Amino acid sequence: MAFAFRTAGQVLFGRGESARAAAIAVGLGRRVLLCTGAASLEASGALDRLVEQLGRAPDGCARFAVPREPDVPLVDEATACARAEGCDVVLGCGGGAALDVAKAVAALATNGGGARDYLEDVGPGGGRALERPSLPTVLVPTTAGTGAEVTRNSVLRVPDRAVKRSMRSDLLLPRVAVIDPDLAAGAPPRVAAAAGLDALTHLVEAYVSRAAQPLTDALAVQGIPLALRGLRALADGAATPATAEGLALAALYGGMAVANAGLGAAHGLVAPLGGLLEVTHGVGCAALLPSVMLVNVAALRAAAPESPALRRYDEVAGIVLGATESRGGPGLPERAPKRAPASVERAARTIAGLRRRLGLPGMAEIGIPADRIGPLLQECRGGSMRANPVVLDDADLERILLGRVDE
């Protein structure tokens, strides 16, 4: 057995911990680039507090707001801001978009060039490896889903290609990740639901990934019930501070898991969906996960009936059904119940039903135009798809995209 596990240099988790983020950033450099979302922090008053605290840095701070899903021009603009302002530390506070921009800027500020130069699978002009350590980076998520605060990639849209691609390197891991469940507790219900289903997708895909390993397995087995119980509380309109804490922990576990085990077909497909049709990441993952589970299991049974991935899917099904059927507290099962393979279908239907209760669409409701299927299939084969437990053919992927899988 041999494996490696990489994550942020330090992880701080707990309600109220975000109050420490500015002081940590100030201690890492002379001038801080504060990278945030466009409006949420400002509306809550948190932005003013952050700016005041960051003003204690020897040379103060500069702010860059992320108004949309991150893309190459936006990251290049943010990098130019960091260079012009002489920033030597980056504090990212926001959703996955703000954190991805913060990571990319911190890397580009020390490595030179533009964002496209370092993106994988973009053809000529891309694929360079980062060689120099990034600026010290502190990341504070305000949603509980992406796990971007502990992942080693930054996902950016490439407008001229209408695709999303990753800048990927251990050098993108932040110096400090600060996870404060209170920050995500006030997210709008649809945002919280999409984020939570993104975290669930991370956990499931990491567990069945070709690159799964003991540490990521442990995170997934603990995280899947946390995500499902939190999502069920959101669907019931019964969310509490404990719900926010569980979802934040699930998102953290999911980020750590995918940073080390990789992902699968749901994320392989959601990247071109986001690039070509601008389907938001969490909504896309929520729509894809149940169908990908069913298609993967069918393909494994047909092509590799002895595959360990089938046993892993059975274990996932046991965890899903146990978490959604139980009305107990946050306690976690010591081990996944043993269930028949048919329970995978039931688990997929359970996740799809939860998604519907949360008001998020399936692939049939999203409605992929027929003329976009070809480009989507062409763009989905690299990146996350490589760790899927079975190679899916175009017919399988088309069924998923068109919503033709019986959930």
N, C-alpha and C positions, 0 to 999 in steps of 0.2 A: 504494500500500500504506500502510495506517495501522493501528496497533494500540497498545495500552497493556499494560504488564506490571507487576503489583503482587505484592509478597511481603513477608515480615517485614523489619523494618528491618535486622536482622543475622542471619545464619545461621551457627551454629557446628556443625561436623560432625566426629565422630571418637570413637574408643573412649576412654573416660575423661573426655570433655568435660563430662559432667553435674556433675563435681566443682566446676565453675566457676559453676554456676547460682545458688547461694545468694548468693555474693559479688556477682554481677551484680545480683540483685534488691535486695540491701541497698544497693547504690550508687544505686538509683533512687528511694528514698523512705525514710520514717521508720518505718513499720510495715507489715509484709508480711502479706498474706493468702495462706496456703499452701493451695492447693486440690488435693486428691489423690483417688485411688481409696480404696475402703473398707479394704483389707487388704494388698494386695500389697507396698507399700513397707514397711509395718510388719513383715511376716513376714521380709523380707530384711534388716532392720536399717537400711535407707536412711532411713527416716522419722526415726529418732532423730538421725542425722547431720545431716539437713536442718534439723530444729528447732534443734539446737545451733548450727549455722552462722547460721541466721536470727535467733537470739537476739542476734547482734551488731548488728542494726539498732538505731538510736537508741531506738526504742520497741518493739522486739521483734517478735513475730509472733503471729498467730492462725491456727488451722487449721480448714478445712471439708472434711469427707469426703463424697465422692459415692458413695452406696451402691447406685445403680441407674442405668439409662438416664436421661439428663437430661430433666426436664419443667419446665413453667412453675412449679408450686409449689416445686420444689426450687431453681430459680434464684432465685426471689423470696426464699426462705429464706436462701440463700447471700448475696444482696445485702444483706439486713437485717443479717446477721452482719458483713459488711464495713463497713457504715455504722456500726453500733453500736461496732465495735472501732476505728473511725477509721483504717482501712487506706488507704494511698495508693499501694500497688503490689501487684500480684498475681503470684504464682508458681504456675503450674499444672504438676503433675507426675503423669502417669498415662496411661491410655488415652484414646481419643477422648472419652469421656463427661466425664472430669475436665477435659480441655482446653476442651471446648465450654462447660462451666459457668464456667471461669475467664474465658474471653473475654466471655461474656454479663455476668458480674458486673462486670468492669472497665468495660464500657460503661454499664451501668445505674447504677453508682455515680456517674458524672458527668453522666448525661443525665436522671436521675430517672424516675419511673414504674415499671411492672412489666414483666416479660418479654413478656407477651402484647401489650403496646402496640406492640412493634416487630417482631412476626412478620409475614411476608408471607402472603397468601392465607388469612387466618383470618376475614375478614369484618369486620363492625362491631367497633370497639374495637382493631383492629390496623393494621399498615402504616405506623406513624409512622417517619420517618427519624431516625437518630441524627444529632445536630448537633454535639455536643461531643466532643473527643478522649477516648478511654478512659483509665483509669488505666494507667500503664506496666505492661506485661505481659511476663513471661518464661515461655515454654512449653517443657516437657521431656517428649516422648512416651516411654512405656514399652512401647508396642507398635509394630510396623512395619506400618502399614496406612492409617489414616485420613488422614494428612497434615494433621491439624487444626492443627498448629503453624504452618502457613503459609497457611491458608485464611482467607477473609474472611467466614465465616459461622459461626453456632452453631446446630446442629440440636436442636430441643426438641420433646418430645411435648406435645400439648395434650390433657389427659385428657378434658375434656368433649366434645371433637370426635373423640376417638380417632384423631388424625392426628399426623404429625410435620411441623413447619414450621420455616423458617429465619429467623433474624435475620441480615440480610446488609448489610454495609457495609465499605468500606475502613478505617473506624475500628476494626474488630475485628482487624486485622492486628497481631500482637504487636511489641513493641519488639525482642525477641531470641527466636530459636528455637534451642534446644540439642538436637541429635540425637546420642545416644550409643548405638551399636548394642549395647553390652554390656547395656543395660537391657532390651532386648527379647529377648536371647538365652535367657533363662530362662523365657520364656512357655510355658504348657502347649501341647502340639502342636496341639490343636484351635483354641486362641486364635490361635496363630501362623499356622495355615493360613487361618483366616477373615480375619485381618488382611491376609495376603499377597494373597489373592484380591480383597479390597477394593481394595488398591493397584493390582492388575492391571486391575480394572474402571475405576478412575479413568483410568489411562493409555490404555486402549483407547477409552473414551468421549470423552476429550478429543481424541484424534487424529481421530476421525470427526465431531466436533461441528461444528455450523453456525458456531461462533465460533472454530474452530481458527486459530492464527496461527503464524508461524515459530518463535518461542521455545517455545511449548507443543509444537509438532511435534518439535523437537529433544529436549525432555525425554521425550516419549513414546517416540520411537524408541530412546533410550538406556535408558529405564526398563523397557519391556516384557520384554526379554531378562533383565534383572536379576531381575525378579519371578519369571519362569518358572523360571529356573535355581535360585533360592532355594526355590521351592515344590517343585521336583522333588527337591532335596536333602532337604527335610522329609519328602516321601513315601517316599524311599529310606532314611530313618533315618540319613542321612549329613550332618546339619547340622554346620557348623563355625563358628568366629568369622567367617570370610570370608562364610559364608552369611548370618549376621545382618547383616553390614555391607552386603551387596548388597541385602537386603530393606529395610533402613533407608533406603538411598539411593533405591530404587524408590519407597518410600512418600513420601519427600520430593519426588521428581520428580512423583509423581502429585498431591500436594497443590498444588504450584506450578502444574501444568498445569490442574487443574480450577478453581483460583481465577481463572484468566484465560480459559479456553476453555469452561467450563461442562461439563455432563455429558450424559446421554441417558436412554433409556427404562429401563435397569436401575435407575438411581437414581430416576427418576420413579415406578417401581413399588415400590421398596424402602421409600420413605417411608411410603406408606399401609400396606404390609405390617407395618412396625414399629409404626405407630400403632394399627391395627385388631386385629392378631393378635400383636403383640409378637415378631415374628421379628427376631432380632438383625441388625444392619446387615451385618456381614461375611458371615454365613451366607446372608442374602438375596441379596447381590450375587453370591456364588459360585453360587447356584442359578439366578440370572437371566441372567448374562452370556452363556453359550453360546446359549441360546434367543433372546435379544435380537439377537445377531449374525446368526443365521439368518433371523429374521423381518424384520429391517431390510434385509438384502440381498435377500430375496425381494420385499419391497415396493418397494425401489429399482429392481430389474430390471423390475418390472411398470409402475411409474409414472414413473420417470425414468432410463431405461437409460443416458443420457449423463451422469448425475450424477457429479461428482468424488468423491463419497463412496464410490462403488463401487470406484474405483481405490484409495482409501485403505483400504478393507476388504481388497482384494487385498494391499496392502502389509503390513497387520497380519497377514494369514495367513502371508505369507512370513517375517515376524519370528517369529511363534509357532512355526511348523514348524521354522525354522532353530534357534531356541533350544532346543526340546525334542528335536530329533533330534541335535544336536551333543553330543559328550561332552568338548568342550574346556573350557578354563578360563573365567574371567570376561570375556575379551576380547569386544568387541562388533563386529558386522558394520559395514562402512563404509556400506552401503546395503542396503535390503531386497531380497531376491531377487525377480525377476519370476516370478509364477506365474499359472496359469490361474484364472479366477473360481471354479471348482469347489473350489479349495484352501480357500476360506473355510469350506465345510462340514467339510472335514477338520480345519481349525484349531479350529473350534467343538467337534468331537468330541474333539479332543486336550485342550482345556481341561476339558471335562466329565469325561473319563477321569481327568485329574489330580485334579479335585475329588473323584471317587469314591475314588481311592487315599488321599486325605487324610482320608477318613471324613466328608465333609460331604454333606448331602442335596441332591437336585435338587428342583424344584418338585413333582413327583409325590409324592415322599416327604414333603415338607412338608405337602401335602394341604390345599388351600384349600377350605373348605366352600362348596357351591354358592350358599348364600344370602349369602355375603360378596363374591361377584364384583361385583355391582352397586355396592355402596359403594366397593370398591377402584377400579373404573373411574371412578367419579365424582370421587374424590379425587386421581387420578394426573395430571391434565392440566396442572397448573401447574408451577412450580418447575423442577426439572431436566429435565422432559420437553420444555421449550421448545427446547433445543439439540439434540434428537435429529435425525439427518440426514434423516429422513422422517417425515411424520405417519402414525401407525399408527391403524387403525380399531379399534373395540371388539372385533371378532372376532379380530384379530391379538393384541391384548393379552390376551384371554381364553385363547387357545391357550397363550400364554406362562405365564400364571398357573396353568393347570391341568396344565402339564407335557405338553402334547400336541404339542410340537415334537420332531422326531426329532433328537436330538443325536448 
